[in-house]
């Protein structure tokens, strides 16, 4: 199983029982729960419906202190309509005598972050949810709303111009820890290593087949066509093609010794190209050394060595 199974990203926890006795038991045990945020009032308190019991996360308990300033308000307001993890800190009666559960998302986040800093190492595979897409990469929730950065160049071996070419917000994915800055308590993630080696991806294709692909770049010497997130081939340049176009291609040859797939473009396909299915070859554990290139390949070796920073 992924290494963050005890502290899942928000939105992935199973439904909980919302009886008063269940909430009291959760408070005693310190259990991390999750429910959608219904509204944010003028005091920036988040309101949640825990079955028939009202739940409230005061402003100071919504976010951990490493988020501050305008970013803190934006992050707080953006929780409305989305799930939030929390622990129960108190259960009181309102002015009508009805129970109200006081909750802390911050406490859940700090517990998760402390656990990650203690247990996760570079190469550890985790479950993540895409929270934001920016030109330089994707932000991921790696557990209880802890956000980590996945740089664009680490998304896949097949080069893409935008993270939207591979992901959408809210998508559940797998990722591996690339590095940990223990001073700033920040994680940088990687994704491409989980998608398999050149040989693993090439094994799904054979010379003589005609398959779908996506144009990723057009050069004077040829057009790069993505067949899978970690596999591209080269075809002769053809007019009226641009990155993002879907095409059908004939596979002329597959050369592991040169890490090369020669393609012939049959035609441009109508409509919007659908990104190739993400097929994970690695789904759990801790990576130490990943080699993408085939054995004996003439080209420089493409690899990743996972190690803890000495700084």
C-alpha positions in Angstrom: 0.0 0.0 0.0 1.1 3.6 -0.5 3.2 5.0 2.4 0.6 7.6 3.5 -2.3 5.2 4.0 -2.8 6.5 7.6 -3.1 10.1 6.5 -5.0 10.1 3.2 -5.6 13.2 1.0 -8.9 15.1 1.7 -11.8 13.5 -0.1 -10.5 10.0 0.1 -11.5 9.0 3.7 -14.4 6.6 4.0 -17.8 7.9 5.4 -18.0 8.2 9.2 -20.8 7.6 11.6 -22.2 11.0 12.8 -23.9 10.0 16.0 -23.1 11.9 19.2 -21.6 8.8 20.8 -19.4 8.3 17.7 -18.1 11.8 17.8 -17.4 11.5 21.5 -15.4 8.3 20.9 -13.5 10.1 18.0 -12.7 12.9 20.4 -11.3 10.5 23.0 -9.3 8.5 20.5 -8.1 11.5 18.5 -9.5 10.0 15.3 -9.1 12.0 12.1 -12.5 12.4 10.4 -13.7 14.2 7.2 -16.8 16.0 6.0 -17.7 18.6 3.4 -17.6 22.3 4.3 -21.1 23.9 4.0 -20.3 27.6 4.4 -17.8 30.1 5.7 -19.3 32.8 7.9 -18.2 36.4 8.3 -15.9 35.4 11.2 -14.2 32.9 8.8 -15.5 30.0 10.8 -16.2 26.9 8.7 -19.5 25.2 9.2 -19.9 21.5 8.6 -23.0 19.2 8.9 -22.1 16.0 10.8 -25.4 14.2 10.2 -27.8 16.1 12.5 -25.0 17.6 14.6 -23.4 21.0 13.7 -19.7 21.1 13.3 -17.6 24.2 13.4 -13.9 24.9 12.6 -12.8 28.3 14.0 -10.6 30.4 11.8 -7.5 29.7 13.8 -8.1 26.0 13.6 -8.6 25.8 9.8 -4.9 26.0 8.6 -1.5 25.3 10.0 0.6 28.3 10.7 3.0 27.8 7.8 0.3 29.4 5.5 -0.1 33.1 6.2 -1.3 36.4 4.9 -3.5 36.7 1.8 -2.8 33.0 1.0 -4.3 32.0 4.3 -7.6 33.8 3.5 -7.8 32.4 0.0 -7.0 28.8 1.3 -9.7 29.2 3.9 -12.4 30.5 1.6 -11.6 27.9 -1.0 -12.6 25.1 1.4 -16.4 25.7 0.9 -18.0 22.9 -1.0 -14.9 20.7 -0.5 -14.1 18.0 2.1 -12.0 19.0 5.1 -10.3 16.6 7.5 -10.4 17.4 11.3 -10.2 16.1 14.8 -12.9 16.7 17.4 -11.6 19.0 20.1 -14.8 19.6 22.1 -18.6 19.0 22.1 -20.8 21.7 23.6 -24.4 22.7 23.7 -25.7 25.7 21.8 -28.2 28.2 23.1 -31.0 25.8 22.4 -29.2 22.8 24.0 -28.3 21.1 20.7 -24.8 19.6 20.5 -22.2 21.4 18.5 -18.8 19.8 17.7 -15.8 22.0 17.7 -13.2 20.8 15.3 -9.6 21.4 14.3 -8.2 20.9 10.8 -4.9 22.4 11.9 -4.4 19.7 14.5 -5.0 17.0 11.9 -2.6 18.6 9.4 0.1 19.0 12.0 -0.2 15.4 13.1 0.0 14.3 9.5 3.0 16.5 8.7 4.9 15.3 11.8 4.3 11.7 10.7 5.4 12.4 7.1 8.6 14.1 8.3 9.4 11.2 10.5 8.5 8.3 8.2 8.7 9.4 4.5 11.9 9.3 2.6 12.8 10.1 -1.0 11.4 7.4 -3.2 8.3 6.7 -1.0 5.2 6.2 -3.0 2.0 8.0 -1.8 -1.5 8.5 -2.8 -2.2 12.1 -3.8 -5.0 14.4 -5.1 -4.4 17.2 -7.6 -5.5 20.5 -6.0 -4.1 23.1 -8.4 -2.6 23.3 -11.8 -0.1 26.0 -12.7 2.2 26.5 -15.7 5.2 25.1 -13.9 3.6 22.0 -12.4 0.8 20.7 -10.2 0.1 21.1 -6.5 -0.8 17.8 -4.7 -2.6 17.1 -1.5 -0.4 14.2 -0.1 -2.5 13.8 3.1 -4.9 15.8 5.3 -4.5 18.9 3.0 -0.6 18.9 3.2 0.3 20.4 -0.2 3.4 19.3 -2.1 4.8 20.5 -5.5 5.1 18.3 -8.5 7.2 20.1 -11.1 6.2 19.9 -14.8 9.4 18.1 -15.8 8.7 15.3 -13.2 5.2 14.5 -14.4 6.2 12.2 -17.3 9.1 11.3 -19.5 7.0 12.3 -22.5 7.4 16.1 -22.5 4.2 18.1 -22.1 3.8 21.9 -22.3 1.2 22.1 -19.5 0.1 20.0 -16.5 -3.4 20.1 -18.0 -2.0 17.8 -20.7 -1.8 15.1 -18.0 -4.1 15.9 -15.0 -7.2 17.6 -13.9 -8.0 19.2 -10.6 -9.5 16.7 -8.2 -7.8 13.7 -9.9 -6.5 10.9 -7.6 -3.0 9.9 -8.6 0.1 8.2 -7.2 3.4 10.1 -6.7 6.8 9.5 -5.1 8.7 11.8 -2.9 11.6 13.4 -4.8 13.1 15.5 -2.0 12.3 16.8 1.5 13.3 20.1 2.9 13.1 19.5 6.6 13.8 23.1 7.5 10.9 24.5 5.6 8.9 21.3 6.0 8.2 21.0 2.3 8.0 18.1 0.0 8.8 18.0 -3.7 7.2 15.1 -5.6 7.8 13.1 -8.8 5.5 11.0 -11.0 7.3 9.8 -14.1 9.1 6.9 -12.3 5.8 5.3 -11.5 4.7 5.1 -15.1 7.3 2.5 -16.1 10.5 2.1 -18.1 10.9 2.4 -21.9 10.7 -1.3 -22.3 7.6 -1.7 -20.1 5.8 0.9 -22.1 7.0 -0.3 -25.5 5.8 -3.8 -24.7 2.2 -2.6 -25.2 2.9 -1.9 -28.9 4.1 -3.9 -31.9 5.5 -2.9 -35.4 2.7 -3.0 -37.9 0.0 -1.8 -35.6 -1.9 1.5 -36.1 -2.7 3.2 -32.9 -3.8 6.6 -31.5 -1.4 9.2 -30.4 -1.1 12.9 -29.4 1.2 15.4 -31.0 3.5 16.8 -28.3 6.0 18.9 -30.4 6.6 19.7 -34.0 10.2 20.2 -35.2 11.8 20.7 -38.6 13.2 17.2 -38.5 10.0 15.5 -37.3 7.0 15.4 -35.1 7.0 13.8 -31.6 3.9 11.7 -31.0 3.0 10.5 -27.5 1.8 6.9 -27.4 1.8 6.6 -23.6 2.7 9.1 -20.8 6.2 7.6 -20.7 6.6 6.8 -24.4 6.9 8.8 -27.6 7.8 8.1 -31.1 9.0 10.2 -34.0 7.2 10.7 -37.3 8.0 12.8 -40.4 6.7 16.4 -40.2 3.3 16.9 -41.7 1.5 20.2 -42.4 -1.4 21.5 -40.3 -0.4 19.6 -37.1 0.2 21.3 -33.7 0.8 20.2 -30.2 -2.3 18.6 -28.6 -3.7 17.2 -31.9 -4.9 13.6 -31.9 -3.6 11.5 -34.7 -3.6 7.9 -35.8 -0.1 6.5 -36.5 1.4 3.4 -38.0 4.2 1.9 -36.1 7.1 1.3 -38.5 9.7 0.0 -36.1 10.7 -0.2 -32.4 14.4 0.0 -31.6 15.3 -0.6 -27.9 19.0 -0.3 -28.7 18.4 3.3 -29.7 15.3 3.9 -27.5 13.5 4.9 -30.7 10.1 4.3 -32.2 9.6 5.2 -35.8 6.0 6.3 -36.7 4.1 7.2 -39.8 1.2 9.6 -39.4 -2.0 8.3 -41.0 -4.4 11.2 -40.3 -5.3 13.9 -37.9 -8.3 12.7 -35.8 -11.4 14.9 -35.3 -12.3 16.5 -32.0 -10.3 17.0 -28.8 -7.5 14.5 -28.2 -8.0 12.4 -25.1 -4.8 12.1 -23.0 -3.5 8.5 -22.9 -4.6 6.4 -19.9 -2.2 6.7 -16.9 -1.0 3.1 -16.3 1.1 2.8 -13.2 3.8 0.2 -13.1 4.8 1.0 -9.5 2.0 1.5 -6.9 3.6 1.2 -3.5 6.9 0.8 -1.6 10.0 3.0 -1.6 12.1 3.5 -4.8 15.9 3.6 -4.5 17.2 3.7 -8.1 15.0 3.8 -11.2 16.4 3.3 -14.7 14.2 4.3 -17.7 16.6 3.3 -20.5 16.8 -0.2 -21.9 19.9 -2.3 -21.1 22.6 -1.7 -23.6 21.0 1.4 -25.1 23.4 3.6 -27.1 21.9 6.8 -25.7 22.8 8.4 -22.3 21.0 6.6 -19.5 17.8 8.2 -18.2 17.6 7.4 -14.5 16.6 8.7 -11.1 18.6 8.1 -7.9 16.6 8.7 -4.7 18.6 9.9 -1.7 18.1 12.0 1.3 19.7 15.5 1.0 22.8 16.0 3.1 22.0 19.7 3.7 
